[in-house]
Amino acid sequence: MTTLRLDASKPDDIERAASLLREGKLVAIPTETVYGLAARIGDERAIEQIFQVKGRPHDNPLIVHCARIEDIERVATRIPPIAWRLFERFAPGPLTLILERAATVPAVVSAGLPTVAVRVPSPTVTCALIERVGEAVVAPSANRSGRPSPTTAEHVFEDLGGSIAAVLDAGRCSIGIESTVLNVVGTIAIVRPGVVTADDIAEVIGFQPPIVEASVQSQPIAPGMKYRHYAPATPVILIESLDEIPPEMYCDSVVLATKPIGQPWVARLLSHQTLYDEFRRADHEQRRAIYVLLTPDVRGDDALMNRLRKAAASAPTTDTHGSNQ
């Protein structure tokens, strides 16, 4: 299969992407967070293809993307007032809410759970595309399952080129990490931190929701909770001090830090926008390890720490001779 590169700045290409989705094809679409692999919400065959193409476990729910806030009522039911207040404040934008699933939403979208994760993406072109499709789309990140999420069209082609119909290229994603996911069914809690923080949410609901760790969930209710995620092939090692890096690793590894650290290390900038790009870059350069310096600003960033812990979980160890165990 030849994967088309469509230009999001061209109306004809947006219409072509919408037409492919209506035909039951998979299209990678831009959002403000990461590129998503989209299928029509009413097309169970196409949704099944998402799991196959990504190698994604079926117990890992998908996020539904709507073009407008009012469209959320088409995919969720008994939406509480607190949810509408949150949508009014943060939508369109990088906040996903877990709500009660409407009967019209295929169970496969939510891994058989009675809930559904829903958001309204902020890019105008993305909402225009969904409008042209004529219904909401489901869109997990457009990468192989477990790999770093794609923040450019090139990342999508790297992982999925030749296995999906098209990529709608809108350049680099402005945020660069996945949306915050907040459960509002039952106990209100953040199940995936993002750039919309607990403090931001507290300004709307009057209290700070806790962040629920994946280990307390027998079945994930949102993406990114259960499995190793966001991980490059290169081992990710979290460190408190540069002294933890063996001298023999200085040249063949890379250090990610939020501020310059100088020689002799190969050091690069760590931020929401650079994280996945640097993970992929280390793979391309065949680095022996990625060391991430956990300075106080990194430790205080729930979203960044969530991705780093997931990427480092069960990472292969690297010996001083460069072989991965």
Residue pairs with C-beta under 8 A, 6 or more apart in sequence:
1 162
1 163
1 164
1 165
2 162
3 157
3 160
3 161
3 162
3 163
3 164
3 165
3 166
3 167
4 16
4 165
4 166
4 167
5 153
5 157
5 166
5 167
5 169
6 13
6 14
6 16
6 17
6 166
6 167
6 168
6 169
7 13
7 168
7 169
8 14
8 30
8 125
8 168
8 169
8 170
8 171
9 125
9 170
13 168
14 125
14 128
14 129
14 132
14 168
15 132
16 166
17 27
17 29
17 129
17 166
17 168
18 129
18 132
18 133
20 27
20 165
20 166
21 27
21 38
21 39
21 40
21 46
21 129
21 133
21 137
22 40
22 133
22 134
24 39
24 40
24 43
24 45
24 46
25 46
25 164
25 165
25 166
26 37
26 38
26 39
26 46
26 49
26 50
26 53
26 164
26 165
27 37
27 38
27 164
27 165
27 166
27 167
27 168
28 35
28 36
28 37
28 38
28 142
28 150
28 153
28 156
28 160
28 164
28 166
28 167
28 168
29 35
29 36
29 37
29 38
29 126
29 129
29 137
29 139
29 142
29 168
30 123
30 125
30 126
30 153
30 168
30 169
30 170
30 171
30 173
31 65
31 121
31 122
31 123
31 126
31 139
31 173
32 93
32 94
32 121
32 122
32 123
32 173
32 174
32 175
33 94
33 121
33 173
33 175
33 176
33 177
33 178
33 179
33 194
34 141
34 142
34 149
34 150
34 151
34 173
34 176
34 177
34 178
34 276
35 141
35 142
35 149
35 150
35 151
35 152
35 153
35 155
35 156
35 167
35 173
36 63
36 65
36 137
36 139
36 140
36 141
36 142
37 50
37 53
37 54
37 139
37 140
37 141
37 142
37 160
37 164
38 65
38 137
38 138
38 139
39 46
39 47
39 49
39 50
39 137
39 138
39 139
40 46
40 133
40 135
40 137
41 47
41 64
41 75
41 105
41 106
41 109
41 135
41 136
41 137
41 138
42 104
42 106
42 135
44 106
44 108
47 62
47 106
47 108
47 109
47 138
48 108
50 56
50 62
50 138
50 140
51 57
51 58
51 108
53 160
53 163
53 164
54 140
54 143
54 144
54 145
54 160
55 144
55 145
55 146
56 140
56 145
57 145
57 227
58 108
58 111
59 111
59 112
59 219
59 220
59 226
60 111
60 140
60 145
60 220
60 223
60 226
60 227
61 109
61 110
61 111
61 113
61 115
61 116
61 117
61 220
61 221
61 222
61 223
62 109
62 110
62 117
62 138
62 139
62 140
62 223
63 96
63 117
63 118
63 119
63 138
63 139
63 140
63 179
63 181
63 222
63 223
64 75
64 105
64 109
64 116
64 117
64 118
64 119
64 136
64 137
64 138
65 118
65 119
65 120
65 121
65 126
65 130
65 136
65 137
65 138
65 139
66 72
66 74
66 75
66 118
66 119
66 120
66 130
66 136
67 120
67 127
67 128
67 130
67 131
67 136
68 120
68 127
68 131
69 87
69 88
69 91
69 92
69 120
71 120
71 136
72 79
72 87
72 99
72 118
72 120
73 79
74 102
74 104
74 135
74 136
75 101
75 102
75 104
75 105
75 116
75 118
75 136
76 99
76 100
76 101
76 102
76 116
76 118
77 99
77 100
77 101
77 102
77 103
78 99
78 100
79 99
79 100
80 184
82 184
82 188
82 204
82 205
83 97
83 99
83 184
85 204
85 205
86 95
86 97
86 182
86 184
86 201
86 204
86 205
87 95
87 97
87 120
89 203
89 204
90 196
90 200
90 204
91 119
91 120
92 120
92 121
92 122
92 127
93 119
93 120
93 121
93 122
93 196
94 119
94 122
94 175
94 178
94 179
94 180
94 194
94 195
94 196
95 119
95 179
95 180
95 182
95 194
95 196
96 117
96 118
96 119
96 179
96 180
96 181
96 182
96 192
96 222
97 117
97 118
97 119
97 181
97 182
97 183
97 184
98 115
98 116
98 117
98 118
98 181
98 182
98 183
98 184
98 185
98 191
98 221
98 222
99 115
99 116
99 117
99 118
99 184
99 185
100 114
100 115
100 116
100 185
101 107
101 109
101 110
101 113
101 114
101 115
101 116
102 116
105 116
109 116
109 138
110 116
110 117
111 219
111 220
113 219
113 221
115 183
115 185
115 221
117 181
117 221
117 222
117 223
119 179
120 127
121 127
123 170
125 168
125 170
126 170
129 168
130 136
130 137
140 223
141 149
141 150
141 178
141 223
142 150
142 155
142 156
142 159
142 160
142 164
142 167
143 149
143 150
143 155
143 156
143 159
143 160
144 159
144 160
145 227
146 227
146 228
146 229
146 230
146 231
147 159
147 230
147 231
147 232
148 155
148 230
148 231
148 232
148 275
148 276
148 279
148 280
148 311
149 155
149 177
149 178
149 230
149 276
150 156
150 158
150 159
150 276
151 172
151 173
151 176
151 273
151 276
151 277
152 171
152 172
152 173
152 277
153 167
153 169
153 170
153 171
155 276
155 277
155 280
156 167
157 167
158 280
172 273
174 273
175 195
175 272
175 273
176 271
176 272
176 273
176 274
176 275
176 276
176 277
177 194
177 195
177 272
177 275
177 276
177 303
177 304
177 307
178 192
178 194
178 223
178 224
179 192
179 194
179 196
180 190
180 192
180 193
180 194
180 195
180 196
180 197
180 201
180 303
181 190
181 191
181 192
181 194
181 222
181 223
181 224
182 188
182 189
182 190
182 191
182 201
182 209
183 189
183 190
183 191
183 212
183 221
183 222
188 205
188 209
189 209
189 210
189 211
189 212
190 198
190 201
190 209
190 210
190 211
190 212
190 302
191 211
191 212
191 217
191 221
191 222
191 225
192 222
192 223
192 224
192 225
192 306
193 211
193 302
193 303
193 306
194 303
195 272
195 303
197 302
197 303
198 208
198 209
198 210
198 211
198 302
199 208
201 208
201 209
202 208
202 209
211 302
214 220
214 225
214 226
217 225
217 226
219 226
220 226
224 230
224 306
224 310
228 310
228 311
228 313
228 314
229 307
229 310
229 311
230 275
230 276
230 279
230 307
230 310
230 311
231 279
231 310
231 311
231 312
231 313
231 315
232 279
232 280
232 282
232 283
232 290
232 311
233 283
234 279
234 282
234 283
234 286
234 287
234 288
234 289
234 290
235 288
235 289
235 290
235 315
235 316
235 317
235 318
235 324
236 279
236 289
236 290
236 292
236 308
236 311
236 312
236 315
237 289
237 290
237 291
237 292
237 312
237 315
238 292
238 294
238 308
238 309
238 312
239 245
239 291
239 292
239 293
239 294
240 293
240 294
241 293
242 255
242 261
242 265
242 293
244 291
245 253
245 255
245 265
245 291
246 320
248 320
249 288
249 289
249 291
249 320
250 264
250 265
250 266
251 264
251 266
252 287
252 288
252 289
252 322
253 265
253 266
253 287
253 288
253 289
253 290
253 291
254 265
254 266
254 267
254 268
254 278
254 281
254 282
254 285
254 287
254 289
254 290
254 291
255 261
255 265
255 266
255 267
255 268
255 290
255 291
255 292
255 293
256 267
256 268
256 269
256 270
256 274
256 275
256 278
256 290
256 291
256 292
256 293
257 267
257 268
257 269
257 270
257 292
257 293
257 295
258 269
258 270
258 271
258 293
258 295
258 297
258 298
259 295
260 267
261 267
261 293
268 274
268 278
268 281
269 278
270 278
270 292
270 293
270 298
270 304
272 303
272 304
275 304
275 307
278 290
279 290
279 311
282 290
288 318
288 322
289 318
292 298
292 308
292 312
294 308
298 304
298 305
298 308
299 305
316 324
316 325
317 324
317 325
318 324
318 325
319 325
